[in-house]
């Protein structure tokens, strides 16, 4: 599948040159010549990377970067004629992934684009489940809430993942035991209550929003 890149640049000549180079390298390209147009495009379409000039009309690049980061983690490479350390720091603080100063070498720009797209693919190799501020990485067995790492045992992790994968579905005690403990489990089903308490103490108790709910007479659910 072709990667889709949005160029946000008010200098139409520069935008066209970059567009041709990207297309020649096999990327699908769209352009926007002001911040408002770019913002609407990013809100309504999916892009794999954004090349964003700072000095653009209507919404400047720094503010646009900040607004994008309120709803998207699409990689952003800032393009600007300003070779000012302060601008670079602000751009990175606002959520930019990289920064290229004009005039730039096209081969360097293409290399930076490849780096950001590879990084995105690498992240996709580690599938995650996100519920509110809870994040579960399925391949690394890492769990965090509100950015704070949470240490779970293997059994606690498997139980949490099963509940999270069935978000909004009330799971019976029997179904949970069958899936997490195995078909041949014949122990006391009170073990489930014990492990639910362990997990709640780690992911619910320290935070304001309770995720795991008890459905009396049935089982448990993550809403």
C-alpha positions in Angstrom: 0.0 0.0 0.0 1.3 3.5 -0.9 2.0 5.8 2.0 -0.1 8.9 1.9 1.7 12.2 2.7 0.2 15.7 3.1 2.4 18.7 2.2 1.3 21.9 4.0 3.2 24.7 2.3 2.0 28.1 1.1 4.9 28.4 -1.5 3.2 26.6 -4.3 6.5 26.2 -6.3 8.2 24.5 -3.4 5.1 22.4 -2.7 5.1 21.2 -6.3 8.8 20.3 -6.3 8.5 18.3 -3.1 5.3 16.7 -4.4 7.1 15.5 -7.6 10.0 14.1 -5.6 7.7 12.2 -3.3 5.6 10.9 -6.1 8.7 9.7 -7.9 9.7 7.8 -4.7 6.3 6.0 -4.8 4.3 8.1 -2.3 0.7 9.3 -2.7 0.7 13.1 -2.1 -1.9 15.7 -1.3 -1.3 19.5 -0.7 -2.7 22.3 1.4 -1.6 25.9 1.1 -2.9 27.2 4.5 -3.4 25.9 8.0 -7.2 25.9 8.0 -7.4 23.7 4.9 -4.7 21.4 6.2 -6.5 21.1 9.5 -9.8 20.1 7.8 -8.0 17.6 5.6 -6.2 15.9 8.6 -9.5 15.7 10.5 -11.4 14.1 7.7 -8.8 11.9 5.9 -6.0 9.5 6.9 -2.4 10.4 6.3 0.8 8.5 7.1 2.9 11.6 7.4 2.6 15.4 7.3 5.3 17.8 6.0 4.4 21.1 7.7 5.8 24.5 7.0 5.8 26.9 10.0 5.1 30.2 8.1 1.7 29.4 6.6 -1.5 31.6 6.6 -4.6 31.3 8.7 -3.2 28.9 11.2 0.6 28.9 11.5 2.5 25.6 11.5 3.3 25.6 15.2 -0.3 26.1 16.2 -1.5 23.6 13.6 0.9 21.0 15.0 -0.5 21.6 18.5 -4.1 21.2 17.3 -3.3 18.0 15.4 -1.8 16.5 18.5 -5.1 16.8 20.3 -6.5 14.0 18.1 -3.8 12.4 16.0 -0.3 11.0 16.4 0.5 11.2 12.6 4.2 11.8 12.1 5.0 15.5 11.5 8.2 16.9 9.9 8.4 20.7 10.3 9.7 22.6 7.3 10.8 26.2 7.8 13.1 28.9 6.5 13.9 29.8 10.2 17.1 28.3 11.5 16.4 29.3 15.0 16.9 26.9 17.9 13.9 28.3 19.8 11.6 27.5 16.9 12.9 24.0 16.7 12.4 23.5 20.4 8.8 24.9 20.3 8.0 22.7 17.3 9.3 19.6 19.0 7.5 20.5 22.2 4.3 21.0 20.3 4.6 17.4 19.0 6.7 17.5 15.8 8.7 14.4 15.2 11.5 16.0 13.1 12.6 19.4 11.8 14.2 20.4 8.5 15.4 23.9 7.7 15.1 25.5 4.3 16.8 25.3 1.9 17.0 21.6 2.4 18.6 18.8 0.4 15.9 16.7 -1.2 17.7 13.5 -0.5 18.0 14.3 3.2 14.2 15.2 3.3 13.4 11.8 1.7 15.6 10.0 4.1 13.9 11.7 7.1 10.5 10.8 5.6 11.6 7.1 5.4 12.8 7.2 9.0 9.4 8.4 10.3 7.4 6.0 8.2 9.6 3.1 9.4 9.1 4.2 13.0 5.3 4.1 12.4 5.5 0.6 11.0 7.6 -0.5 14.0 5.0 0.8 16.4 2.2 -1.1 14.5 4.2 -4.3 15.1 3.3 -3.9 18.8 -0.6 -4.0 18.8 -2.2 -2.1 21.7 -5.5 -2.0 23.4 -6.5 1.5 24.7 -9.5 2.1 27.0 -9.7 5.6 28.5 -6.2 6.2 29.8 -5.4 2.5 30.1 -2.9 1.1 27.5 -2.1 -2.6 27.0 0.7 -3.6 24.7 0.0 -7.2 23.7 3.4 -8.1 22.4 5.6 -6.7 25.2 3.1 -7.4 28.1 3.4 -3.8 29.2 0.5 -2.1 30.9 0.1 1.6 31.9 -2.6 3.9 33.0 -2.3 7.7 32.8 1.3 7.1 31.5 2.2 5.3 34.8 3.6 1.7 34.3 1.6 -1.0 36.0 3.3 -4.4 36.9 1.0 -7.4 36.4 1.6 -11.1 36.7 1.1 -13.2 33.6 -2.3 -14.4 34.9 -3.4 -10.9 35.8 -2.3 -9.7 32.3 -4.2 -12.5 30.5 -7.3 -11.7 32.6 -7.1 -8.0 31.9 -6.6 -8.6 28.2 -9.6 -10.9 27.9 -11.8 -8.3 29.6 -10.4 -5.5 27.5 -10.8 -7.4 24.2 -14.5 -7.9 25.1 -15.1 -4.3 26.2 -18.7 -3.6 26.8 -19.6 -7.3 26.9 -20.6 -8.8 30.3 -18.5 -12.0 30.6 -19.8 -14.8 32.8 -17.5 -16.3 35.5 -17.5 -19.6 33.6 -16.4 -18.1 30.3 -13.6 -16.1 32.0 -12.3 -19.2 33.8 -12.5 -21.3 30.7 -10.6 -18.7 28.6 -8.0 -17.5 31.1 -7.5 -20.6 33.3 -8.2 -23.2 30.6 -10.9 -25.8 29.7 -9.5 -28.2 32.3 -9.6 -25.9 35.3 -11.6 -27.6 38.1 -10.5 -25.4 41.0 -12.6 -23.0 43.2 -14.0 -20.2 41.1 -13.3 -17.8 43.9 -9.9 -17.6 42.4 -11.4 -15.2 39.8 -12.6 -12.8 42.5 -9.2 -12.8 44.0 -7.5 -11.9 40.7 -10.1 -9.3 39.9 -9.3 -7.7 43.2 -5.5 -7.9 42.4 -6.1 -6.1 39.1 -8.5 -3.5 40.6 -5.9 -2.6 43.3 -3.4 -1.9 40.5 -5.5 -0.2 37.7 -8.6 1.1 39.4 -7.9 1.9 43.0 -5.2 4.6 42.3 -7.3 6.3 39.7 -10.6 8.2 39.6 -12.3 6.3 36.8 -13.3 2.7 37.6 -12.9 0.4 34.6 -13.8 -3.1 35.8 -17.4 -3.5 36.9 -19.1 -6.4 38.7 -22.4 -7.6 37.2 -24.1 -9.4 40.2 -25.0 -13.0 39.4 -23.3 -13.0 36.1 -19.6 -11.9 36.0 -17.5 -8.9 35.0 -17.2 -6.3 32.3 -15.0 -3.4 31.2 -17.2 -0.6 29.9 
